Amino acid sequence: MDYLIDGRVLYQNKKWSELLTELKELHIDDWDQEYNDSDVMDGTQWSLDIEFSDDSEGIHIWGSNMFPNNFGDFLKVIEMRR
């Protein structure tokens, strides 16, 4: 599977099942629903929404200036960081 985002090819030569396996290994379902460092006045806000094809309840996680411990690994899996 290849996807083009912002002029960059993502997931080149990666199978869908491989991407799902890598995401499952991150245990995103164990993340808290929110990560918030209220002591920072300005910074980075983010959110992650996951919908499931079987119509089960999705996942909504967000943060402001705070991240799950393995967030960097997540960014690598989705190829937003090298």
Biopython code that builds the backbone (N, CA, C, O; Angstrom):
import numpy as np
from Bio.PDB.StructureBuilder import StructureBuilder

atoms = [
    (1, "MET", "N", (0.846, -1.174, 0.000)),
    (1, "MET", "CA", (0.000, 0.000, 0.000)),
    (1, "MET", "C", (0.886, 1.229, 0.000)),
    (1, "MET", "O", (1.859, 1.291, 0.751)),
    (2, "ASP", "N", (0.567, 2.190, -0.817)),
    (2, "ASP", "CA", (1.273, 3.468, -0.849)),
    (2, "ASP", "C", (0.225, 4.572, -0.701)),
    (2, "ASP", "O", (-0.817, 4.539, -1.356)),
    (3, "TYR", "N", (0.506, 5.537, 0.151)),
    (3, "TYR", "CA", (-0.367, 6.692, 0.304)),
    (3, "TYR", "C", (0.472, 7.944, 0.144)),
    (3, "TYR", "O", (1.608, 8.006, 0.615)),
    (4, "LEU", "N", (-0.087, 8.936, -0.519)),
    (4, "LEU", "CA", (0.590, 10.200, -0.737)),
    (4, "LEU", "C", (-0.045, 11.250, 0.160)),
    (4, "LEU", "O", (-1.230, 11.555, 0.026)),
    (5, "ILE", "N", (0.744, 11.804, 1.075)),
    (5, "ILE", "CA", (0.268, 12.847, 1.975)),
    (5, "ILE", "C", (1.271, 13.987, 1.937)),
    (5, "ILE", "O", (2.462, 13.782, 2.174)),
    (6, "ASP", "N", (0.797, 15.177, 1.640)),
    (6, "ASP", "CA", (1.648, 16.363, 1.560)),
    (6, "ASP", "C", (2.859, 16.130, 0.649)),
    (6, "ASP", "O", (3.968, 16.576, 0.944)),
    (7, "GLY", "N", (2.626, 15.430, -0.453)),
    (7, "GLY", "CA", (3.688, 15.195, -1.421)),
    (7, "GLY", "C", (4.682, 14.119, -1.025)),
    (7, "GLY", "O", (5.683, 13.921, -1.714)),
    (8, "ARG", "N", (4.423, 13.420, 0.073)),
    (8, "ARG", "CA", (5.318, 12.379, 0.566)),
    (8, "ARG", "C", (4.626, 11.030, 0.477)),
    (8, "ARG", "O", (3.464, 10.895, 0.860)),
    (9, "VAL", "N", (5.338, 10.035, -0.026)),
    (9, "VAL", "CA", (4.780, 8.688, -0.092)),
    (9, "VAL", "C", (4.942, 8.025, 1.273)),
    (9, "VAL", "O", (6.044, 7.954, 1.817)),
    (10, "LEU", "N", (3.821, 7.539, 1.817)),
    (10, "LEU", "CA", (3.834, 6.853, 3.101)),
    (10, "LEU", "C", (3.509, 5.381, 2.905)),
    (10, "LEU", "O", (2.838, 5.004, 1.944)),
    (11, "TYR", "N", (3.986, 4.564, 3.814)),
    (11, "TYR", "CA", (3.688, 3.131, 3.852)),
    (11, "TYR", "C", (4.087, 2.425, 2.560)),
    (11, "TYR", "O", (3.425, 1.478, 2.137)),
    (12, "GLN", "N", (5.161, 2.881, 1.938)),
    (12, "GLN", "CA", (5.596, 2.297, 0.683)),
    (12, "GLN", "C", (5.967, 0.828, 0.892)),
    (12, "GLN", "O", (6.762, 0.498, 1.771)),
    (13, "ASN", "N", (5.386, -0.040, 0.078)),
    (13, "ASN", "CA", (5.636, -1.480, 0.112)),
    (13, "ASN", "C", (5.254, -2.123, 1.454)),
    (13, "ASN", "O", (5.790, -3.171, 1.811)),
    (14, "LYS", "N", (4.344, -1.507, 2.184)),
    (14, "LYS", "CA", (3.895, -2.074, 3.460)),
    (14, "LYS", "C", (2.484, -2.629, 3.286)),
    (14, "LYS", "O", (1.620, -1.978, 2.698)),
    (15, "LYS", "N", (2.263, -3.814, 3.793)),
    (15, "LYS", "CA", (0.937, -4.417, 3.734)),
    (15, "LYS", "C", (0.077, -3.847, 4.857)),
    (15, "LYS", "O", (0.573, -3.480, 5.922)),
    (16, "TRP", "N", (-1.223, -3.783, 4.590)),
    (16, "TRP", "CA", (-2.173, -3.271, 5.587)),
    (16, "TRP", "C", (-2.047, -4.048, 6.891)),
    (16, "TRP", "O", (-2.073, -3.457, 7.970)),
    (17, "SER", "N", (-1.910, -5.373, 6.800)),
    (17, "SER", "CA", (-1.813, -6.206, 7.995)),
    (17, "SER", "C", (-0.561, -5.869, 8.808)),
    (17, "SER", "O", (-0.582, -5.953, 10.035)),
    (18, "GLU", "N", (0.521, -5.490, 8.138)),
    (18, "GLU", "CA", (1.754, -5.111, 8.841)),
    (18, "GLU", "C", (1.557, -3.816, 9.622)),
    (18, "GLU", "O", (1.999, -3.696, 10.765)),
    (19, "LEU", "N", (0.892, -2.850, 8.996)),
    (19, "LEU", "CA", (0.620, -1.579, 9.672)),
    (19, "LEU", "C", (-0.265, -1.808, 10.889)),
    (19, "LEU", "O", (-0.002, -1.251, 11.955)),
    (20, "LEU", "N", (-1.311, -2.620, 10.747)),
    (20, "LEU", "CA", (-2.200, -2.899, 11.875)),
    (20, "LEU", "C", (-1.466, -3.608, 13.001)),
    (20, "LEU", "O", (-1.704, -3.314, 14.172)),
    (21, "THR", "N", (-0.579, -4.535, 12.665)),
    (21, "THR", "CA", (0.201, -5.240, 13.685)),
    (21, "THR", "C", (1.083, -4.262, 14.446)),
    (21, "THR", "O", (1.162, -4.327, 15.673)),
    (22, "GLU", "N", (1.747, -3.357, 13.734)),
    (22, "GLU", "CA", (2.604, -2.361, 14.386)),
    (22, "GLU", "C", (1.791, -1.461, 15.304)),
    (22, "GLU", "O", (2.245, -1.128, 16.398)),
    (23, "LEU", "N", (0.609, -1.066, 14.881)),
    (23, "LEU", "CA", (-0.247, -0.224, 15.724)),
    (23, "LEU", "C", (-0.725, -0.986, 16.957)),
    (23, "LEU", "O", (-0.754, -0.427, 18.053)),
    (24, "LYS", "N", (-1.098, -2.251, 16.792)),
    (24, "LYS", "CA", (-1.543, -3.056, 17.934)),
    (24, "LYS", "C", (-0.441, -3.207, 18.971)),
    (24, "LYS", "O", (-0.714, -3.214, 20.172)),
    (25, "GLU", "N", (0.804, -3.327, 18.517)),
    (25, "GLU", "CA", (1.937, -3.497, 19.426)),
    (25, "GLU", "C", (2.171, -2.265, 20.302)),
    (25, "GLU", "O", (2.858, -2.350, 21.319)),
    (26, "LEU", "N", (1.604, -1.127, 19.912)),
    (26, "LEU", "CA", (1.738, 0.100, 20.705)),
    (26, "LEU", "C", (0.752, 0.142, 21.876)),
    (26, "LEU", "O", (0.904, 0.962, 22.781)),
    (27, "HIS", "N", (-0.248, -0.729, 21.864)),
    (27, "HIS", "CA", (-1.265, -0.794, 22.924)),
    (27, "HIS", "C", (-1.946, 0.555, 23.140)),
    (27, "HIS", "O", (-2.086, 1.028, 24.268)),
    (28, "ILE", "N", (-2.360, 1.156, 22.041)),
    (28, "ILE", "CA", (-3.049, 2.447, 22.099)),
    (28, "ILE", "C", (-4.310, 2.354, 22.951)),
    (28, "ILE", "O", (-4.719, 3.339, 23.565)),
    (29, "ASP", "N", (-4.926, 1.174, 22.990)),
    (29, "ASP", "CA", (-6.134, 1.009, 23.800)),
    (29, "ASP", "C", (-5.850, 1.131, 25.296)),
    (29, "ASP", "O", (-6.784, 1.249, 26.089)),
    (30, "ASP", "N", (-4.580, 1.105, 25.691)),
    (30, "ASP", "CA", (-4.207, 1.306, 27.094)),
    (30, "ASP", "C", (-3.865, 2.767, 27.410)),
    (30, "ASP", "O", (-3.640, 3.115, 28.570)),
    (31, "TRP", "N", (-3.827, 3.614, 26.386)),
    (31, "TRP", "CA", (-3.538, 5.030, 26.622)),
    (31, "TRP", "C", (-4.700, 5.660, 27.397)),
    (31, "TRP", "O", (-5.841, 5.207, 27.308)),
    (32, "ASP", "N", (-4.388, 6.704, 28.151)),
    (32, "ASP", "CA", (-5.431, 7.483, 28.809)),
    (32, "ASP", "C", (-6.235, 8.223, 27.745)),
    (32, "ASP", "O", (-5.778, 8.365, 26.611)),
    (33, "GLN", "N", (-7.420, 8.693, 28.097)),
    (33, "GLN", "CA", (-8.238, 9.439, 27.138)),
    (33, "GLN", "C", (-7.719, 10.850, 26.924)),
    (33, "GLN", "O", (-7.965, 11.450, 25.877)),
    (34, "GLU", "N", (-7.006, 11.384, 27.904)),
    (34, "GLU", "CA", (-6.463, 12.732, 27.732)),
    (34, "GLU", "C", (-5.116, 12.857, 28.419)),
    (34, "GLU", "O", (-4.838, 12.209, 29.428)),
    (35, "TYR", "N", (-4.295, 13.709, 27.839)),
    (35, "TYR", "CA", (-2.974, 14.052, 28.363)),
    (35, "TYR", "C", (-2.898, 15.572, 28.359)),
    (35, "TYR", "O", (-2.907, 16.199, 27.300)),
    (36, "ASN", "N", (-2.823, 16.159, 29.552)),
    (36, "ASN", "CA", (-2.901, 17.611, 29.633)),
    (36, "ASN", "C", (-1.904, 18.144, 30.655)),
    (36, "ASN", "O", (-1.953, 17.787, 31.832)),
    (37, "ASP", "N", (-1.010, 18.993, 30.194)),
    (37, "ASP", "CA", (-0.096, 19.707, 31.084)),
    (37, "ASP", "C", (-0.587, 21.146, 31.152)),
    (37, "ASP", "O", (-0.243, 21.964, 30.299)),
    (38, "SER", "N", (-1.380, 21.452, 32.153)),
    (38, "SER", "CA", (-2.001, 22.777, 32.262)),
    (38, "SER", "C", (-1.029, 23.864, 32.681)),
    (38, "SER", "O", (-1.396, 25.039, 32.685)),
    (39, "ASP", "N", (0.211, 23.506, 33.036)),
    (39, "ASP", "CA", (1.208, 24.507, 33.418)),
    (39, "ASP", "C", (1.837, 25.191, 32.206)),
    (39, "ASP", "O", (2.514, 26.208, 32.357)),
    (40, "VAL", "N", (1.626, 24.653, 31.017)),
    (40, "VAL", "CA", (2.174, 25.248, 29.796)),
    (40, "VAL", "C", (1.084, 26.106, 29.170)),
    (40, "VAL", "O", (-0.024, 25.629, 28.922)),
    (41, "MET", "N", (1.399, 27.371, 28.915)),
    (41, "MET", "CA", (0.401, 28.307, 28.403)),
    (41, "MET", "C", (0.181, 28.173, 26.900)),
    (41, "MET", "O", (-0.922, 28.433, 26.418)),
    (42, "ASP", "N", (1.190, 27.778, 26.162)),
    (42, "ASP", "CA", (1.083, 27.632, 24.721)),
    (42, "ASP", "C", (1.956, 26.462, 24.329)),
    (42, "ASP", "O", (2.994, 26.232, 24.948)),
    (43, "GLY", "N", (1.565, 25.735, 23.334)),
    (43, "GLY", "CA", (2.389, 24.599, 22.960)),
    (43, "GLY", "C", (1.737, 23.755, 21.893)),
    (43, "GLY", "O", (1.262, 24.269, 20.881)),
    (44, "THR", "N", (1.714, 22.449, 22.125)),
    (44, "THR", "CA", (1.255, 21.503, 21.124)),
    (44, "THR", "C", (-0.020, 20.813, 21.571)),
    (44, "THR", "O", (-0.073, 20.211, 22.643)),
    (45, "GLN", "N", (-1.044, 20.909, 20.739)),
    (45, "GLN", "CA", (-2.283, 20.194, 20.981)),
    (45, "GLN", "C", (-2.403, 19.112, 19.899)),
    (45, "GLN", "O", (-2.024, 19.329, 18.749)),
    (46, "TRP", "N", (-2.925, 17.965, 20.277)),
    (46, "TRP", "CA", (-3.055, 16.868, 19.327)),
    (46, "TRP", "C", (-4.276, 16.045, 19.684)),
    (46, "TRP", "O", (-4.773, 16.108, 20.808)),
    (47, "SER", "N", (-4.754, 15.276, 18.724)),
    (47, "SER", "CA", (-5.843, 14.340, 18.990)),
    (47, "SER", "C", (-5.722, 13.154, 18.045)),
    (47, "SER", "O", (-5.160, 13.251, 16.954)),
    (48, "LEU", "N", (-6.264, 12.039, 18.496)),
    (48, "LEU", "CA", (-6.274, 10.808, 17.723)),
    (48, "LEU", "C", (-7.677, 10.234, 17.794)),
    (48, "LEU", "O", (-8.203, 9.990, 18.879)),
    (49, "ASP", "N", (-8.279, 10.018, 16.634)),
    (49, "ASP", "CA", (-9.601, 9.400, 16.559)),
    (49, "ASP", "C", (-9.487, 8.127, 15.735)),
    (49, "ASP", "O", (-8.987, 8.146, 14.610)),
    (50, "ILE", "N", (-9.953, 7.028, 16.300)),
    (50, "ILE", "CA", (-9.936, 5.742, 15.617)),
    (50, "ILE", "C", (-11.367, 5.250, 15.506)),
    (50, "ILE", "O", (-12.076, 5.144, 16.507)),
    (51, "GLU", "N", (-11.787, 4.952, 14.285)),
    (51, "GLU", "CA", (-13.111, 4.384, 14.039)),
    (51, "GLU", "C", (-12.922, 2.938, 13.587)),
    (51, "GLU", "O", (-11.947, 2.615, 12.908)),
    (52, "PHE", "N", (-13.850, 2.083, 13.963)),
    (52, "PHE", "CA", (-13.785, 0.675, 13.620)),
    (52, "PHE", "C", (-14.852, 0.332, 12.587)),
    (52, "PHE", "O", (-15.959, 0.870, 12.627)),
    (53, "SER", "N", (-14.520, -0.555, 11.674)),
    (53, "SER", "CA", (-15.442, -0.904, 10.596)),
    (53, "SER", "C", (-16.636, -1.718, 11.077)),
    (53, "SER", "O", (-17.631, -1.823, 10.360)),
    (54, "ASP", "N", (-16.560, -2.293, 12.271)),
    (54, "ASP", "CA", (-17.672, -3.103, 12.775)),
    (54, "ASP", "C", (-18.665, -2.277, 13.605)),
    (54, "ASP", "O", (-19.511, -2.840, 14.301)),
    (55, "ASP", "N", (-18.565, -0.968, 13.534)),
    (55, "ASP", "CA", (-19.457, -0.045, 14.241)),
    (55, "ASP", "C", (-19.342, -0.107, 15.759)),
    (55, "ASP", "O", (-20.200, 0.429, 16.460)),
    (56, "SER", "N", (-18.281, -0.763, 16.289)),
    (56, "SER", "CA", (-18.075, -0.705, 17.737)),
    (56, "SER", "C", (-17.581, 0.696, 18.098)),
    (56, "SER", "O", (-17.168, 1.472, 17.236)),
    (57, "GLU", "N", (-17.634, 0.990, 19.378)),
    (57, "GLU", "CA", (-17.272, 2.330, 19.828)),
    (57, "GLU", "C", (-15.824, 2.644, 19.482)),
    (57, "GLU", "O", (-14.926, 1.843, 19.744)),
    (58, "GLY", "N", (-15.608, 3.789, 18.905)),
    (58, "GLY", "CA", (-14.272, 4.209, 18.517)),
    (58, "GLY", "C", (-13.469, 4.725, 19.699)),
    (58, "GLY", "O", (-13.910, 4.668, 20.847)),
    (59, "ILE", "N", (-12.296, 5.224, 19.395)),
    (59, "ILE", "CA", (-11.385, 5.751, 20.414)),
    (59, "ILE", "C", (-11.111, 7.215, 20.101)),
    (59, "ILE", "O", (-10.817, 7.569, 18.959)),
    (60, "HIS", "N", (-11.209, 8.061, 21.118)),
    (60, "HIS", "CA", (-10.833, 9.477, 20.997)),
    (60, "HIS", "C", (-9.849, 9.781, 22.120)),
    (60, "HIS", "O", (-10.180, 9.655, 23.299)),
    (61, "ILE", "N", (-8.654, 10.177, 21.749)),
    (61, "ILE", "CA", (-7.609, 10.526, 22.716)),
    (61, "ILE", "C", (-7.076, 11.891, 22.314)),
    (61, "ILE", "O", (-6.911, 12.174, 21.128)),
    (62, "TRP", "N", (-6.809, 12.728, 23.291)),
    (62, "TRP", "CA", (-6.271, 14.047, 22.966)),
    (62, "TRP", "C", (-5.234, 14.455, 23.996)),
    (62, "TRP", "O", (-5.134, 13.877, 25.078)),
    (63, "GLY", "N", (-4.468, 15.463, 23.625)),
    (63, "GLY", "CA", (-3.474, 15.971, 24.550)),
    (63, "GLY", "C", (-3.138, 17.421, 24.302)),
    (63, "GLY", "O", (-3.331, 17.953, 23.210)),
    (64, "SER", "N", (-2.635, 18.036, 25.334)),
    (64, "SER", "CA", (-2.152, 19.406, 25.264)),
    (64, "SER", "C", (-0.847, 19.466, 26.042)),
    (64, "SER", "O", (-0.833, 19.451, 27.273)),
    (65, "ASN", "N", (0.245, 19.535, 25.295)),
    (65, "ASN", "CA", (1.589, 19.652, 25.873)),
    (65, "ASN", "C", (2.007, 18.434, 26.697)),
    (65, "ASN", "O", (2.918, 18.521, 27.520)),
    (66, "MET", "N", (1.342, 17.305, 26.476)),
    (66, "MET", "CA", (1.684, 16.063, 27.156)),
    (66, "MET", "C", (1.312, 14.911, 26.222)),
    (66, "MET", "O", (0.360, 15.004, 25.447)),
    (67, "PHE", "N", (2.079, 13.826, 26.311)),
    (67, "PHE", "CA", (1.911, 12.715, 25.378)),
    (67, "PHE", "C", (2.056, 11.384, 26.113)),
    (67, "PHE", "O", (2.680, 11.325, 27.172)),
    (68, "PRO", "N", (1.474, 10.298, 25.547)),
    (68, "PRO", "CA", (1.739, 8.968, 26.096)),
    (68, "PRO", "C", (3.238, 8.652, 25.977)),
    (68, "PRO", "O", (3.933, 9.230, 25.141)),
    (69, "ASN", "N", (3.723, 7.742, 26.809)),
    (69, "ASN", "CA", (5.160, 7.423, 26.806)),
    (69, "ASN", "C", (5.669, 6.966, 25.449)),
    (69, "ASN", "O", (6.796, 7.293, 25.077)),
    (70, "ASN", "N", (4.874, 6.226, 24.708)),
    (70, "ASN", "CA", (5.339, 5.701, 23.428)),
    (70, "ASN", "C", (4.785, 6.481, 22.230)),
    (70, "ASN", "O", (4.647, 5.924, 21.141)),
    (71, "PHE", "N", (4.473, 7.748, 22.422)),
    (71, "PHE", "CA", (3.917, 8.579, 21.348)),
    (71, "PHE", "C", (4.910, 8.730, 20.200)),
    (71, "PHE", "O", (4.507, 8.763, 19.037)),
    (72, "GLY", "N", (6.191, 8.820, 20.509)),
    (72, "GLY", "CA", (7.213, 8.904, 19.468)),
    (72, "GLY", "C", (7.221, 7.655, 18.598)),
    (72, "GLY", "O", (7.391, 7.737, 17.382)),
    (73, "ASP", "N", (7.037, 6.501, 19.224)),
    (73, "ASP", "CA", (6.952, 5.248, 18.466)),
    (73, "ASP", "C", (5.716, 5.252, 17.567)),
    (73, "ASP", "O", (5.772, 4.779, 16.432)),
    (74, "PHE", "N", (4.606, 5.782, 18.067)),
    (74, "PHE", "CA", (3.392, 5.900, 17.271)),
    (74, "PHE", "C", (3.641, 6.760, 16.037)),
    (74, "PHE", "O", (3.238, 6.402, 14.931)),
    (75, "LEU", "N", (4.308, 7.898, 16.234)),
    (75, "LEU", "CA", (4.599, 8.780, 15.103)),
    (75, "LEU", "C", (5.487, 8.092, 14.074)),
    (75, "LEU", "O", (5.334, 8.317, 12.874)),
    (76, "LYS", "N", (6.400, 7.267, 14.526)),
    (76, "LYS", "CA", (7.247, 6.512, 13.594)),
    (76, "LYS", "C", (6.427, 5.502, 12.802)),
    (76, "LYS", "O", (6.617, 5.363, 11.594)),
    (77, "VAL", "N", (5.512, 4.791, 13.473)),
    (77, "VAL", "CA", (4.688, 3.798, 12.787)),
    (77, "VAL", "C", (3.843, 4.455, 11.714)),
    (77, "VAL", "O", (3.726, 3.919, 10.612)),
    (78, "ILE", "N", (3.255, 5.598, 12.007)),
    (78, "ILE", "CA", (2.410, 6.263, 11.001)),
    (78, "ILE", "C", (3.246, 7.162, 10.091)),
    (78, "ILE", "O", (2.705, 7.918, 9.283)),
    (79, "GLU", "N", (4.544, 7.073, 10.228)),
    (79, "GLU", "CA", (5.519, 7.747, 9.380)),
    (79, "GLU", "C", (5.392, 9.281, 9.412)),
    (79, "GLU", "O", (5.584, 9.959, 8.403)),
    (80, "MET", "N", (5.068, 9.791, 10.580)),
    (80, "MET", "CA", (5.055, 11.236, 10.771)),
    (80, "MET", "C", (6.392, 11.706, 11.356)),
    (80, "MET", "O", (6.667, 12.904, 11.417)),
    (81, "ARG", "N", (7.206, 10.757, 11.779)),
    (81, "ARG", "CA", (8.540, 11.057, 12.302)),
    (81, "ARG", "C", (9.442, 9.898, 11.898)),
    (81, "ARG", "O", (9.009, 8.746, 11.844)),
    (82, "ARG", "N", (10.661, 10.210, 11.625)),
    (82, "ARG", "CA", (11.622, 9.170, 11.234)),
    (82, "ARG", "C", (12.377, 8.683, 12.440)),
    (82, "ARG", "O", (13.233, 7.807, 12.320)),
]
sb = StructureBuilder()
sb.init_structure("model")
sb.init_model(0)
sb.init_chain("A")
sb.init_seg("    ")
for serial, (resi, resn, name, xyz) in enumerate(atoms, 1):
    if name == "N":
        sb.init_residue(resn, " ", resi, " ")
    sb.init_atom(name, np.array(xyz, "f"), 0.0, 1.0, " ", f" {name:<3s}", serial, name[0])
structure = sb.get_structure()
